[in-house]
């Protein structure tokens, strides 16, 4: 199994940045000068984090989830309070290897599935030590 993640510790408690949010939707074409005003401030912590006590960030290092839009260098917001149900993307530890995969439940069997055809699904069997750390709630990526 590939080592597709590297653990990153969260920033100090109380770190918060509020940025202005435009009230207009952004068209993917030519911008309108009439939309040149701000309505309120958006705190990304408030927007992304549903349960602060149960959330942590982790950085992606591998290619196994490329088809889900999760790329090397992306930061994942993981929420431990969310239920790891069928088809959610989870961070799991399998036999002491940390990974991010899509959870698939079929016929009372549990699979961790990559979103890259170069990686085979992993079936969780009785002989394996497996634990889900949490559900991926958001993907954060800088474009520049």
Residue frames as a rotation matrix with the C-alpha (Angstrom) as fourth column:
UNK 1
0.586 0.810 0.000 0.00
0.810 -0.586 0.000 0.00
0.000 0.000 -1.000 0.00
UNK 2
-0.110 -0.633 0.766 1.34
0.546 -0.683 -0.486 3.45
0.831 0.365 0.421 -0.82
UNK 3
-0.291 -0.019 -0.957 2.13
0.867 -0.428 -0.255 5.94
-0.405 -0.904 0.141 1.92
UNK 4
-0.126 0.329 0.936 -0.12
0.828 -0.485 0.281 8.66
0.547 0.810 -0.211 0.57
UNK 5
0.774 0.439 0.456 -0.18
0.137 -0.819 0.557 11.06
0.618 -0.369 -0.694 3.50
UNK 6
-0.479 -0.847 -0.229 2.15
0.559 -0.094 -0.824 12.87
0.676 -0.523 0.519 5.85
UNK 7
0.380 0.682 -0.625 0.79
0.915 -0.179 0.361 14.12
0.135 -0.709 -0.692 9.20
UNK 8
-0.517 -0.438 0.736 0.86
0.301 -0.897 -0.322 17.88
0.801 0.055 0.596 9.78
UNK 9
-0.510 0.298 -0.807 0.10
0.843 -0.015 -0.538 19.33
-0.172 -0.954 -0.244 13.19
UNK 10
0.473 0.748 0.467 -2.62
0.784 -0.599 0.165 22.01
0.402 0.288 -0.869 13.40
UNK 11
-0.309 -0.539 0.784 -1.68
0.149 -0.841 -0.520 25.63
0.939 -0.043 0.340 14.10
UNK 12
-0.965 -0.145 -0.220 -1.83
0.240 -0.140 -0.961 27.12
0.108 -0.980 0.170 17.57
UNK 13
-0.165 0.950 -0.266 -5.25
0.981 0.132 -0.139 27.45
-0.097 -0.284 -0.954 19.21
UNK 14
0.315 0.434 -0.844 -7.03
0.442 -0.854 -0.274 30.69
-0.840 -0.287 -0.461 18.38
UNK 15
-0.783 -0.587 -0.206 -5.34
0.062 -0.403 0.913 31.23
-0.619 0.702 0.352 15.02
UNK 16
0.166 0.905 0.391 -8.01
0.773 0.127 -0.622 32.72
-0.612 0.406 -0.679 12.79
UNK 17
-0.898 -0.372 -0.233 -8.04
0.128 -0.730 0.671 34.81
-0.420 0.573 0.704 9.64
UNK 18
0.191 0.980 0.050 -11.17
0.502 -0.054 -0.863 36.54
-0.844 0.190 -0.502 8.37
UNK 19
-0.885 -0.438 0.161 -11.30
0.332 -0.348 0.877 37.49
-0.328 0.829 0.453 4.70
UNK 20
-0.399 0.781 -0.481 -13.92
-0.637 -0.613 -0.467 39.58
-0.659 0.120 0.742 2.91
UNK 21
-0.584 0.333 0.740 -16.58
0.584 0.805 0.099 37.66
-0.563 0.490 -0.665 0.98
UNK 22
-0.907 0.323 -0.270 -18.25
-0.421 -0.685 0.594 39.16
0.007 0.652 0.758 -2.08
UNK 23
-0.297 0.875 0.383 -22.02
-0.364 0.267 -0.892 38.78
-0.883 -0.404 0.239 -2.06
UNK 24
0.454 0.459 -0.764 -22.24
-0.865 0.021 -0.501 38.18
-0.214 0.888 0.406 -5.81
UNK 25
0.649 -0.242 0.721 -21.58
0.264 0.961 0.085 34.83
-0.713 0.136 0.688 -7.43
UNK 26
-0.168 -0.812 -0.558 -18.49
-0.501 -0.417 0.758 34.81
-0.849 0.407 -0.337 -9.62
UNK 27
0.906 0.415 -0.084 -19.17
-0.269 0.411 -0.871 34.07
-0.327 0.812 0.484 -13.29
UNK 28
0.227 -0.851 0.473 -16.45
0.488 0.520 0.701 32.17
-0.843 0.072 0.534 -15.11
UNK 29
0.362 -0.063 0.930 -16.42
0.895 -0.258 -0.365 34.87
0.263 0.964 -0.037 -17.77
UNK 30
-0.426 -0.505 0.750 -15.86
0.375 -0.854 -0.362 38.62
0.823 0.127 0.553 -17.81
UNK 31
-0.531 0.204 -0.822 -16.30
0.834 -0.045 -0.550 40.26
-0.149 -0.978 -0.147 -14.36
UNK 32
0.312 0.730 0.608 -18.96
0.681 -0.618 0.393 42.92
0.663 0.292 -0.690 -13.84
UNK 33
-0.697 -0.584 0.416 -17.88
0.171 -0.699 -0.694 46.27
0.696 -0.413 0.587 -12.29
UNK 34
0.105 0.825 0.555 -21.26
-0.606 -0.389 0.694 46.37
0.789 -0.409 0.459 -10.51
UNK 35
0.782 0.176 -0.597 -20.12
0.237 0.803 0.547 43.44
0.576 -0.569 0.587 -8.35
UNK 36
-0.166 -0.974 0.152 -17.30
0.300 -0.196 -0.933 45.48
0.939 -0.109 0.325 -6.86
UNK 37
-0.013 0.173 0.985 -18.53
-0.830 -0.551 0.086 45.53
0.558 -0.816 0.150 -3.26
UNK 38
-0.775 -0.332 -0.538 -18.29
0.024 0.835 -0.550 43.35
0.632 -0.439 -0.638 -0.18
UNK 39
0.257 0.964 0.072 -21.09
-0.215 -0.015 0.976 42.11
0.942 -0.266 0.204 2.00
UNK 40
0.904 0.046 0.426 -19.49
-0.427 0.177 0.887 40.35
-0.035 -0.983 0.179 4.98
UNK 41
-0.137 -0.991 0.001 -16.34
-0.986 0.136 -0.098 38.62
0.097 -0.014 -0.995 6.15
UNK 42
0.797 0.308 -0.520 -15.73
-0.338 0.940 0.039 34.92
0.501 0.145 0.854 5.70
UNK 43
0.025 -0.753 0.657 -13.69
-0.946 0.194 0.259 33.05
-0.322 -0.629 -0.708 8.28
UNK 44
-0.060 -0.092 -0.994 -12.47
-0.708 0.705 -0.022 29.88
0.703 0.703 -0.108 6.59
UNK 45
-0.970 -0.243 0.021 -12.30
-0.177 0.640 -0.748 28.12
0.168 -0.729 -0.664 9.96
UNK 46
-0.442 0.881 0.170 -16.02
-0.459 -0.059 -0.887 28.76
-0.771 -0.470 0.430 10.50
UNK 47
0.208 0.543 -0.814 -16.88
-0.972 0.018 -0.236 27.80
-0.113 0.839 0.531 6.92
UNK 48
-0.098 -0.372 -0.923 -14.88
-0.634 0.738 -0.231 24.57
0.767 0.562 -0.308 6.73
UNK 49
-0.889 -0.374 -0.263 -14.82
-0.041 0.637 -0.769 23.19
0.455 -0.674 -0.582 10.27
UNK 50
0.125 0.992 -0.031 -18.04
-0.227 0.059 0.972 21.73
0.966 -0.114 0.232 11.68
UNK 51
0.973 0.132 -0.188 -16.54
0.133 0.346 0.929 20.24
0.187 -0.929 0.319 14.84
UNK 52
0.498 -0.825 0.267 -13.34
-0.669 -0.561 -0.487 21.98
0.552 0.064 -0.831 15.92
UNK 53
0.207 -0.410 0.888 -12.55
-0.873 0.333 0.357 19.50
-0.442 -0.849 -0.289 18.70
UNK 54
0.459 0.061 0.886 -12.78
0.079 0.991 -0.110 16.55
-0.885 0.120 0.450 16.30
UNK 55
0.994 -0.020 0.111 -10.95
0.108 -0.116 -0.987 18.06
0.033 0.993 -0.113 13.30
UNK 56
0.204 -0.968 -0.147 -7.37
0.064 -0.136 0.989 18.02
-0.977 -0.211 0.034 12.10
UNK 57
0.712 -0.088 -0.697 -5.41
-0.682 -0.322 -0.656 18.76
-0.167 0.943 -0.290 8.91
UNK 58
0.235 -0.676 0.699 -3.21
0.207 0.737 0.643 16.35
-0.950 -0.006 0.313 7.02
UNK 59
0.118 -0.285 -0.951 -1.13
-0.823 -0.565 0.067 16.89
-0.556 0.775 -0.301 3.86
UNK 60
0.906 0.284 0.312 -1.32
-0.046 0.801 -0.597 14.58
-0.420 0.527 0.739 0.83
UNK 61
-0.019 -0.985 -0.172 1.91
-0.623 -0.123 0.773 13.10
-0.782 0.122 -0.611 -0.52
UNK 62
-0.679 -0.283 0.677 0.76
0.191 0.823 0.535 10.48
-0.709 0.493 -0.505 -3.06
UNK 63
-0.832 0.262 -0.489 -1.20
-0.554 -0.362 0.749 10.05
0.019 0.894 0.447 -6.30
UNK 64
-0.925 0.378 0.045 -3.80
0.377 0.926 -0.021 7.45
-0.050 -0.002 -0.999 -5.24
UNK 65
-0.101 0.950 -0.294 -6.75
0.713 -0.136 -0.688 9.90
-0.694 -0.279 -0.664 -5.01
UNK 66
-0.895 -0.352 -0.274 -6.05
0.068 -0.715 0.696 11.98
-0.441 0.604 0.664 -8.12
UNK 67
-0.721 0.658 0.219 -9.40
0.439 0.189 0.878 10.98
0.536 0.729 -0.425 -9.70
UNK 68
0.241 0.792 -0.561 -11.24
0.964 -0.130 0.231 12.49
0.110 -0.596 -0.795 -6.72
UNK 69
0.594 -0.061 0.802 -9.43
0.173 -0.964 -0.201 15.80
0.786 0.259 -0.562 -7.19
UNK 70
0.923 -0.372 0.100 -7.04
-0.167 -0.152 0.974 15.17
-0.347 -0.916 -0.203 -4.29
UNK 71
0.738 -0.675 0.017 -3.50
0.068 0.048 -0.997 15.93
0.672 0.736 0.081 -5.42
UNK 72
0.100 -0.797 -0.596 -0.02
0.958 0.238 -0.157 15.78
0.267 -0.556 0.787 -3.87
UNK 73
-0.849 -0.483 0.215 0.50
0.386 -0.843 -0.374 18.82
0.362 -0.235 0.902 -1.65
UNK 74
-0.035 0.915 0.402 -3.20
-0.152 -0.402 0.903 19.30
0.988 -0.030 0.153 -0.94
UNK 75
-0.941 -0.115 0.319 -4.26
-0.324 0.020 -0.946 19.73
0.102 -0.993 -0.056 2.66
UNK 76
-0.294 0.863 -0.412 -7.20
0.270 0.488 0.830 17.63
0.917 0.133 -0.376 3.83
UNK 77
-0.489 0.307 0.817 -9.50
-0.844 -0.403 -0.354 18.73
0.220 -0.862 0.456 6.62
UNK 78
-0.548 0.226 -0.805 -10.44
0.133 0.974 0.183 15.53
0.826 -0.007 -0.564 8.44
UNK 79
-0.165 0.615 0.771 -13.43
-0.904 -0.406 0.130 15.37
0.393 -0.676 0.623 10.79
UNK 80
-0.934 -0.276 -0.225 -13.37
-0.156 0.885 -0.438 12.52
0.320 -0.375 -0.870 13.30
UNK 81
-0.635 0.748 0.190 -17.00
-0.280 0.005 -0.960 13.16
-0.719 -0.663 0.207 14.32
UNK 82
0.007 0.627 -0.779 -18.41
-0.997 -0.053 -0.052 12.34
-0.074 0.777 0.625 10.86
UNK 83
0.461 0.246 0.853 -19.63
-0.303 0.947 -0.109 8.80
-0.834 -0.208 0.511 10.24
UNK 84
-0.615 -0.698 -0.367 -17.40
-0.640 0.170 0.750 6.79
-0.461 0.696 -0.551 7.89
UNK 85
0.285 0.827 0.485 -20.21
-0.163 0.540 -0.826 5.52
-0.945 0.156 0.288 5.68
UNK 86
0.135 -0.155 0.979 -20.20
0.792 0.610 -0.012 3.99
-0.595 0.777 0.205 2.21
UNK 87
0.419 -0.067 0.906 -18.57
0.847 -0.331 -0.416 6.11
0.328 0.941 -0.082 -0.50
UNK 88
0.985 -0.170 -0.004 -17.05
-0.155 -0.907 0.393 8.75
-0.070 -0.387 -0.920 1.80
UNK 89
0.311 -0.949 -0.055 -13.36
0.061 0.078 -0.995 9.52
0.948 0.306 0.082 1.56
UNK 90
0.998 0.055 0.013 -11.59
-0.017 0.064 0.998 8.57
0.055 -0.996 0.065 4.77
UNK 91
0.007 -0.994 0.106 -8.18
-0.790 -0.071 -0.609 8.72
0.613 -0.080 -0.786 6.37
UNK 92
0.943 0.331 0.004 -7.36
-0.286 0.806 0.518 5.27
0.168 -0.490 0.855 7.70
UNK 93
-0.145 -0.957 0.252 -4.49
-0.983 0.168 0.074 3.35
-0.113 -0.237 -0.965 9.24
UNK 94
0.897 0.350 -0.271 -4.05
-0.403 0.899 -0.172 -0.16
0.183 0.264 0.947 7.86
UNK 95
0.730 -0.645 -0.225 -1.36
0.677 0.727 0.115 -2.31
0.089 -0.236 0.968 9.50
UNK 96
0.243 -0.599 -0.763 0.43
0.570 -0.548 0.612 0.87
-0.785 -0.584 0.209 10.70
UNK 97
-0.771 -0.407 0.489 0.28
0.633 -0.406 0.660 2.51
-0.070 0.819 0.570 7.24
UNK 98
-0.209 0.701 -0.682 -1.67
0.141 -0.668 -0.731 5.77
-0.968 -0.249 0.040 6.96
UNK 99
-0.857 -0.018 0.514 -3.69
0.512 0.074 0.856 6.29
-0.053 0.997 -0.054 3.79
UNK 100
-0.403 0.803 -0.438 -6.57
-0.495 -0.594 -0.634 8.23
-0.769 -0.038 0.638 2.27
UNK 101
-0.988 0.148 0.051 -9.11
0.134 0.629 0.766 6.23
0.081 0.763 -0.641 0.27
UNK 102
-0.302 0.953 0.024 -12.78
-0.847 -0.280 0.451 5.98
0.437 0.116 0.892 -0.61
UNK 103
-0.745 0.129 0.655 -14.69
-0.405 0.692 -0.597 3.67
-0.530 -0.710 -0.463 1.75
UNK 104
-0.282 0.660 -0.696 -16.76
-0.792 0.249 0.558 1.05
0.542 0.708 0.453 -0.05
UNK 105
-0.549 0.242 0.800 -19.07
-0.533 0.637 -0.558 -1.41
-0.644 -0.732 -0.221 1.69
UNK 106
-0.106 0.476 -0.873 -20.26
-0.912 0.304 0.277 -4.39
0.397 0.825 0.402 -0.40
UNK 107
0.473 0.396 -0.787 -21.94
-0.215 0.918 0.333 -7.59
0.854 0.012 0.519 0.74
UNK 108
0.998 -0.049 0.033 -20.70
-0.027 0.116 0.993 -7.24
-0.053 -0.992 0.115 4.35
UNK 109
0.241 -0.965 0.105 -17.17
0.970 0.243 0.007 -6.59
-0.032 0.100 0.994 3.08
UNK 110
0.799 -0.071 -0.597 -15.12
0.095 -0.965 0.243 -3.42
-0.593 -0.251 -0.765 3.57
UNK 111
0.278 -0.704 0.653 -12.84
0.955 0.133 -0.264 -1.97
0.099 0.697 0.710 0.89
UNK 112
0.307 -0.298 -0.904 -10.60
0.065 -0.941 0.333 1.07
-0.949 -0.161 -0.270 0.71
UNK 113
0.445 0.031 0.895 -10.55
0.856 0.278 -0.435 2.16
-0.262 0.960 0.097 -2.91
UNK 114
-0.546 -0.690 -0.475 -8.16
0.386 -0.711 0.588 4.52
-0.743 0.138 0.655 -4.68
UNK 115
0.701 0.673 -0.234 -9.33
0.123 -0.438 -0.890 7.01
-0.702 0.596 -0.390 -7.26
UNK 116
0.084 -0.735 -0.673 -6.45
-0.956 -0.250 0.153 6.10
-0.280 0.631 -0.724 -9.54
UNK 117
0.875 0.378 -0.301 -6.46
-0.462 0.837 -0.293 2.94
0.141 0.396 0.907 -11.69
UNK 118
0.051 -0.944 -0.326 -2.76
-0.430 0.274 -0.860 2.36
0.901 0.184 -0.392 -10.91
UNK 119
-0.773 -0.265 0.577 -3.71
-0.627 0.174 -0.760 1.37
0.102 -0.948 -0.301 -7.34
UNK 120
-0.513 0.576 -0.636 -5.68
0.189 0.799 0.571 -1.74
0.837 0.173 -0.519 -6.42
UNK 121
0.387 0.704 0.596 -8.54
-0.592 -0.306 0.746 -1.70
0.707 -0.641 0.298 -3.88
UNK 122
-0.806 -0.591 -0.015 -7.65
-0.321 0.460 -0.828 -2.97
0.496 -0.663 -0.561 -0.42
UNK 123
0.319 0.895 -0.313 -10.11
-0.096 0.358 0.929 -5.31
0.943 -0.266 0.200 1.26
UNK 124
-0.323 -0.334 0.885 -10.11
-0.896 -0.192 -0.400 -5.07
0.304 -0.923 -0.238 5.05
UNK 125
0.180 0.312 -0.933 -10.02
-0.101 0.949 0.298 -8.63
0.979 0.040 0.202 6.39
UNK 126
0.945 0.313 -0.096 -10.05
0.034 0.197 0.980 -10.15
0.325 -0.929 0.175 9.88
UNK 127
0.462 -0.838 -0.290 -6.28
0.887 0.431 0.167 -10.52
-0.015 -0.335 0.942 10.01
UNK 128
-0.227 -0.545 0.807 -5.61
0.582 -0.741 -0.336 -6.83
0.781 0.393 0.485 9.40
UNK 129
-0.269 0.113 -0.956 -5.28
0.818 -0.497 -0.289 -4.07
-0.508 -0.860 0.041 11.94
UNK 130
-0.542 0.177 0.822 -7.47
0.606 -0.595 0.528 -1.28
0.582 0.784 0.215 10.54
UNK 131
-0.127 0.518 -0.846 -8.88
0.809 -0.439 -0.391 1.93
-0.573 -0.734 -0.364 11.93
UNK 132
0.164 0.257 0.952 -10.57
0.754 -0.655 0.047 4.93
0.636 0.711 -0.301 10.33
UNK 133
-0.703 -0.492 -0.513 -9.17
0.704 -0.580 -0.409 8.17
-0.097 -0.649 0.755 11.73
UNK 134
-0.259 0.650 -0.714 -11.85
0.063 -0.726 -0.684 10.36
-0.964 -0.223 0.147 10.19
UNK 135
0.371 0.512 0.775 -13.76
0.857 0.132 -0.498 11.51
-0.357 0.849 -0.390 7.14
UNK 136
-0.773 -0.619 0.139 -12.30
0.612 -0.668 0.423 14.01
-0.169 0.412 0.895 4.68
UNK 137
0.195 0.883 -0.427 -14.54
0.713 -0.427 -0.556 17.08
-0.674 -0.196 -0.713 4.95
UNK 138
0.923 0.067 -0.380 -12.59
-0.165 -0.822 -0.545 19.46
-0.349 0.565 -0.748 2.68
UNK 139
0.279 -0.859 0.429 -9.64
0.951 0.309 0.002 19.68
-0.134 0.407 0.903 0.32
UNK 140
0.805 -0.101 -0.584 -7.52
-0.011 -0.988 0.156 22.83
-0.593 -0.119 -0.797 0.47
UNK 141
0.188 -0.733 0.654 -5.21
0.949 0.307 0.071 23.73
-0.252 0.607 0.753 -2.41
UNK 142
0.168 -0.248 -0.954 -3.25
-0.082 -0.968 0.237 26.84
-0.982 0.039 -0.183 -3.24
UNK 143
0.804 0.201 0.559 -3.27
0.512 0.243 -0.824 27.65
-0.302 0.949 0.093 -6.95
UNK 144
0.682 -0.613 0.399 -0.35
-0.049 -0.583 -0.811 30.09
0.730 0.534 -0.427 -6.93
